[in-house]
Amino acid sequence: MNTFDKQVMHVGEMASGAKLTVPIYTYKCQQDVSTNNVPSVYIQANMHGAEVQGNAVIFQLLELLKYCDIQANITLVPYANPVACNHKNGEYTLGRFDPITGVNWNRMYHFDESAITPFAQLNIESHEDEIKQRFQHLLLSQIEDKLDHNIWGLTTGQRIAYQLQRMAHQADLVLDLHTGPISSKHLYCPEYAQASASLFDIAHTILIPNEFDGAMDEATFCPWWHLQQVYQKLGRHFVMGEGIFAKESFTVELGSQEQIDLAVAHQDALGILSYLQHKGVILKQVQGFRPKNITRYACYLKDYKALYAPMGGMVDYLAEFGKPLPAGEPLARILRMDNYGDGDPLHHVSLDRQVLPILHFASASVNQGTELYKVFSDYFEL
C-alpha cells in the first residue's frame, strides 16, 4: 500500500501573528523518474474560498492512490488558500477576491515572457534533457527571487500564489481544482492539449488560447508553449505535448460551490485517474481506469459568453445545464413584484441563438448587470 508524506507549508501570517498554513501530501516514486519519461503531477484545490469540492476529490484520490502502481512523483495540495477558505460573511464564504487588494486570488501567478527568447538563444544547441532541466531551473529561480528578494514586499495573495507555483513548476501535469457558482462540471483546456480533454469524465470543455492571463494553469503551461514557439522561430523544432514539452495544465471545474459530495468526489477522482493512467503516471490496474463513454462538447474561450441580467429582480433559472437550448427559449424569468398590479411582474430572458448553458449566478436575487448565465454560444462535439 502506498503512503503519502505530509508536510505543512507556512504561507503567511495574520495580524495576531497566527500562521497561515497549507497541508501538502507527496508521493516520491521509488524508481528514478529522471529516466522513465513518466510525467510528474501537481494537483491543488480550494484557491477560491467557496470552491470546496476539490478538497473532497483530493481525499478520494489519496484513498484510491494507496492501491495504485504509481510510476511518478505526485503532489496533492488541499486548502491551497487558507485566507480564502476562512473568509466568511454570515453563512457564505466570500473568498474569490483578496479582500485587501480586490484582486482575484487566481490571477496572481507569475510569468515573464521576456526571459524566453534569451534562454532559447543561449541554449539553441543544448541537449533536450539539458533544456528541460535548465528551463525548469530558470522558472523556479524567478519564483524564488520573487519570494526572497523583493525589497518592496509581496501581497498576501502573491506570497500564497508563488509558493504554490513553485511546487507546480516542478511537475509536468498540473490540475487546479475549482467550482462554479451553480454549475455543471467543465474543463479549461489549452488549445494544444485538446486531445487530452476526452480523458476526463467531463462533458464540457473550454479551449483556452496559449496565452497568460494570471491563472495557475496558464502560469505553468505558457512558459513551455512560448519556449517551443521561440525555438521554432530559431529553426529548432519541438512539438508541444511531446518529449521535454510534454506539459499540460488544466483548470477542472467540479460543479457548484459551497458544498461537497464525497460520492461524486469519488467519481471525479476516478476520472482524474483515467487521465493519469493514460499519461503513464499509474500503471493499468486489473480493471483499469477508463473515461466514460459520454457526449463531450467544446467551445473556444471567445465563444464562452456571459449573459448579464437586463434588470434587477428575483430570478427563476430555467435552462438545464449541458442541454442545448434552442433560440428564443427562455433561460430564466425575472420576477418583479414592484410591478404587480400596475405592470408586468414576469420578464423572460432568452437569446436569438442556440446555446449550451454551463453555469448561473448562485443567488435568485440579482441586480441589473449581474452575470446571470455563462453559456457555450458556438460549440462542437469533441
C-alpha positions in Angstrom: 0.0 0.0 0.0 1.3 3.4 -1.0 1.9 6.1 1.7 1.9 9.8 1.1 4.1 12.0 3.2 2.5 15.0 4.8 4.1 18.4 5.3 2.7 21.8 6.4 3.8 24.9 4.4 3.8 28.3 6.1 2.3 30.8 3.6 1.7 33.9 5.7 0.8 35.4 9.0 -2.2 37.2 10.4 -2.1 40.4 12.3 -2.1 38.5 15.6 1.0 36.5 14.5 -1.1 33.3 13.8 0.5 31.4 11.0 -1.3 30.6 7.8 -0.5 27.0 6.7 -1.3 24.7 3.9 -1.1 20.8 4.0 0.9 19.1 1.3 0.8 15.4 0.5 3.6 14.0 -1.6 4.5 10.6 -3.1 8.1 10.1 -4.2 8.4 7.3 -6.8 10.9 4.6 -5.8 12.2 4.5 -9.4 14.5 7.0 -11.0 11.9 9.3 -12.5 14.5 11.2 -14.5 15.0 8.2 -16.8 11.5 6.7 -17.0 9.9 9.6 -19.0 6.8 9.5 -16.9 5.3 12.9 -16.1 5.2 14.2 -12.5 1.9 15.5 -11.1 0.7 18.5 -9.1 -2.9 18.9 -8.0 -4.3 21.7 -5.9 -7.8 22.7 -4.6 -9.7 25.5 -2.9 -7.8 28.5 -4.2 -11.1 30.3 -4.1 -12.8 30.0 -0.6 -16.2 28.7 -1.5 -14.9 26.2 -4.1 -14.6 23.3 -1.7 -15.4 20.1 -3.7 -11.8 19.8 -4.8 -10.8 19.0 -1.2 -13.1 16.0 -1.3 -11.7 14.9 -4.6 -8.1 15.1 -3.2 -9.3 13.0 -0.2 -10.7 10.4 -2.6 -7.5 10.5 -4.7 -5.4 9.8 -1.7 -7.6 6.8 -0.8 -7.5 5.4 -4.3 -3.8 6.0 -4.9 -3.0 3.8 -1.9 -3.6 0.8 -4.1 -2.3 2.0 -7.5 1.0 1.2 -9.1 2.4 4.7 -9.1 5.3 5.4 -11.5 5.8 9.1 -10.9 6.1 11.8 -8.2 2.7 13.2 -7.1 1.9 16.3 -5.0 -1.6 17.0 -3.7 -2.5 20.3 -2.0 -6.0 20.8 -0.5 -6.9 24.1 1.2 -4.4 25.9 -1.1 -5.6 29.3 0.1 -6.2 29.4 3.9 -7.2 33.1 3.8 -10.0 32.5 1.2 -11.2 29.3 3.0 -11.9 31.3 6.2 -13.3 34.4 4.6 -16.9 34.1 5.8 -19.8 36.6 5.9 -22.6 35.0 7.8 -23.4 31.7 6.2 -21.5 32.5 2.9 -17.8 32.0 2.0 -16.6 35.1 0.1 -13.1 34.1 -0.8 -12.9 34.7 -4.5 -11.1 38.0 -4.3 -8.3 39.2 -1.9 -10.3 41.4 0.5 -7.4 43.8 0.8 -6.5 44.4 -2.8 -9.7 43.2 -4.6 -7.7 41.0 -7.0 -8.9 37.6 -7.9 -6.9 35.0 -5.9 -6.4 33.0 -9.1 -4.8 35.9 -11.1 -1.6 36.4 -9.0 0.8 33.9 -10.5 4.0 34.9 -12.4 5.2 34.6 -16.0 7.9 36.7 -17.5 7.7 36.2 -21.3 10.8 38.5 -21.8 13.1 35.7 -20.4 12.1 33.2 -23.1 14.0 34.3 -26.1 17.3 34.9 -24.4 17.1 31.5 -22.8 16.4 29.8 -26.2 19.2 31.7 -27.9 21.7 30.7 -25.1 20.5 27.0 -25.3 19.9 26.7 -29.1 22.3 23.7 -29.4 21.7 22.2 -25.9 20.6 18.6 -25.5 16.9 18.2 -24.8 17.4 17.0 -21.2 19.6 20.0 -20.5 17.0 22.3 -21.9 14.3 20.9 -19.7 16.5 21.0 -16.6 17.8 24.5 -17.2 14.5 26.0 -18.2 12.8 24.5 -15.1 15.6 25.9 -13.0 15.0 29.3 -14.6 11.3 29.2 -13.8 12.0 28.2 -10.2 14.7 30.8 -9.7 12.3 33.5 -10.9 9.8 32.4 -8.2 12.5 32.2 -5.5 13.6 35.7 -6.4 10.1 36.9 -6.1 9.7 35.3 -2.7 13.1 36.1 -1.2 14.5 39.2 -2.9 11.6 41.6 -3.4 12.6 44.7 -1.5 9.0 46.1 -1.8 7.4 43.0 -0.3 4.5 40.9 -1.5 0.8 41.0 -1.0 -0.8 38.1 0.9 -2.1 36.7 -2.4 1.2 36.9 -4.2 3.0 35.1 -1.4 0.5 32.3 -1.4 0.4 32.0 -5.2 4.2 32.0 -5.7 4.7 29.2 -3.1 2.0 27.1 -4.8 3.6 27.9 -8.2 7.0 26.8 -7.0 5.6 23.3 -6.5 3.6 23.3 -9.7 6.7 24.3 -11.8 8.3 21.0 -10.7 5.5 19.0 -12.3 4.7 18.1 -15.9 0.9 17.7 -15.3 -1.0 20.3 -13.3 -4.6 20.2 -12.3 -6.2 23.2 -10.5 -9.5 22.1 -9.0 -12.3 24.7 -8.8 -16.1 25.0 -9.0 -18.5 27.5 -10.4 -21.3 29.3 -8.5 -24.2 26.9 -9.5 -22.6 25.0 -12.3 -22.1 21.9 -14.4 -18.7 20.3 -14.5 -16.4 21.7 -17.1 -12.8 21.9 -18.1 -10.5 24.7 -19.1 -8.1 23.1 -21.6 -5.2 24.6 -23.6 -5.9 24.5 -27.3 -2.8 22.4 -28.0 -3.9 19.7 -25.4 -7.5 19.3 -26.8 -6.9 15.5 -27.3 -6.5 15.1 -23.5 -9.9 16.7 -22.7 -11.6 13.4 -23.6 -9.6 11.5 -21.0 -11.6 13.2 -18.2 -15.2 12.3 -17.3 -16.3 15.9 -18.0 -18.8 16.7 -20.7 -17.9 20.3 -21.3 -14.6 21.8 -22.4 -13.5 25.4 -22.9 -10.4 25.6 -25.1 -8.3 28.4 -24.0 -5.6 30.2 -26.0 -2.0 29.6 -25.2 -1.6 32.9 -23.5 -1.1 34.1 -19.9 -3.8 35.9 -18.0 -2.7 35.3 -14.5 -4.2 31.9 -13.6 -2.4 28.8 -12.4 -3.0 26.6 -15.5 -1.6 29.4 -17.7 1.3 30.1 -15.4 2.5 26.5 -15.8 1.9 25.7 -19.5 2.5 29.1 -21.1 6.3 29.3 -20.4 6.8 26.0 -22.2 4.5 26.9 -25.0 6.3 30.2 -25.7 9.7 28.4 -25.4 8.6 25.9 -28.0 7.4 28.7 -30.3 10.7 30.6 -29.9 12.8 27.5 -30.7 10.7 27.0 -33.8 11.4 30.6 -35.0 15.1 29.9 -34.4 15.0 26.8 -36.5 14.8 24.1 -33.9 11.5 22.2 -34.0 9.9 20.7 -30.9 6.2 19.5 -30.6 4.2 20.9 -27.7 2.9 18.0 -25.7 5.7 15.6 -26.6 9.2 14.9 -25.2 10.5 17.6 -22.9 7.5 19.7 -23.9 5.0 17.1 -22.5 3.5 19.7 -20.3 -0.3 20.0 -19.7 -2.2 22.1 -17.2 -6.0 22.2 -16.7 -8.5 24.1 -14.6 -11.0 21.5 -13.6 -14.5 22.9 -12.6 -16.2 20.3 -10.4 -19.7 21.7 -10.2 -21.2 24.1 -7.6 -19.6 26.0 -4.8 -20.3 25.9 -1.0 -20.8 22.1 -0.9 -19.1 18.8 -1.0 -20.4 15.4 -2.1 -18.0 12.5 -1.3 -19.8 10.1 -3.6 -19.5 12.5 -6.5 -15.9 13.2 -5.5 -15.1 9.5 -5.8 -16.4 9.6 -9.4 -14.4 12.8 -10.1 -11.3 11.1 -8.7 -11.8 8.1 -11.0 -12.0 10.5 -13.9 -8.7 12.1 -12.9 -7.1 8.7 -12.5 -8.2 7.7 -16.0 -6.2 10.8 -17.3 -3.2 9.9 -15.1 -3.2 6.3 -16.2 -3.3 7.4 -19.9 -0.2 9.6 -19.2 1.6 6.7 -17.6 1.6 8.1 -14.1 -0.1 4.9 -12.8 0.1 1.5 -14.4 -3.1 -0.1 -15.6 -4.8 -1.9 -12.9 -6.8 -5.2 -13.3 -9.9 -3.2 -14.1 -8.2 -0.1 -15.2 -9.4 3.5 -15.2 -11.3 4.4 -18.3 -13.1 7.7 -19.2 -16.8 7.3 -19.5 -18.5 7.0 -22.9 -20.3 10.3 -22.9 -21.0 13.0 -25.5 -18.5 15.8 -25.0 -19.0 19.4 -26.2 -16.3 22.1 -26.5 -16.1 25.7 -27.4 -13.3 28.2 -27.7 -12.9 30.7 -24.9 -14.0 33.6 -27.2 -17.3 31.7 -27.6 -17.9 31.2 -23.9 -20.3 34.0 -23.3 -21.6 35.7 -20.2 -25.3 36.9 -20.2 -25.9 39.8 -17.8 -29.2 40.5 -16.1 -31.2 43.0 -18.2 -32.9 44.2 -15.0 -32.9 43.7 -11.3 -35.3 41.2 -9.6 -35.8 37.7 -8.4 -34.6 35.1 -10.9 -36.2 31.7 -11.7 -33.4 29.9 -13.5 -35.0 27.7 -16.2 -32.3 26.4 -18.6 -30.9 23.0 -17.9 -27.1 22.7 -17.9 -25.5 20.8 -20.7 -28.7 20.6 -22.8 -28.8 22.6 -26.0 -31.3 25.5 -25.6 -32.9 26.5 -28.9 -33.0 30.1 -29.9 -35.9 32.0 -28.3 -36.4 29.5 -25.5 -36.1 31.3 -22.1 -33.0 30.8 -19.9 -34.7 32.4 -17.0 -37.6 34.5 -15.9 -37.3 37.5 -13.6 -40.0 38.3 -11.0 -40.6 42.0 -10.3 -43.2 42.2 -7.5 -42.9 46.0 -7.6 -44.7 45.9 -11.0 -47.6 43.7 -9.8 -50.9 45.3 -10.3 -49.8 48.1 -12.5 -47.3 46.4 -14.8 -45.8 43.1 -15.9 -44.3 41.2 -12.9 -42.7 38.5 -15.0 -40.0 39.0 -17.7 -38.5 36.2 -19.7 -34.8 36.2 -20.7 -33.9 34.5 -24.0 -31.3 34.6 -26.8 -31.6 34.7 -30.5 -29.3 31.7 -31.0 -28.9 28.2 -29.7 -26.6 27.9 -26.7 -25.4 25.4 -24.2 -25.9 26.6 -20.6 -23.0 25.8 -18.3 -23.5 27.8 -15.1 -25.6 30.5 -13.5 -25.4 33.0 -10.6 -25.7 31.5 -7.1 -28.5 33.7 -5.8 -32.0 34.3 -7.1 -31.7 37.9 -6.0 -29.8 39.9 -8.7 -29.0 43.5 -9.6 -29.2 44.8 -13.1 -25.9 43.8 -14.8 -25.2 40.7 -12.7 -23.6 37.9 -14.6 -26.7 35.7 -14.9 -25.6 32.8 -17.0 -22.5 31.6 -18.8 -23.0 29.6 -22.0 -21.3 28.0 -25.0 -22.5 30.1 -27.8 -20.8 28.3 -30.7 -19.8 24.7 -29.8 -19.0 21.4 -31.3 -18.5 17.8 -30.2 -15.1 16.6 -29.2 
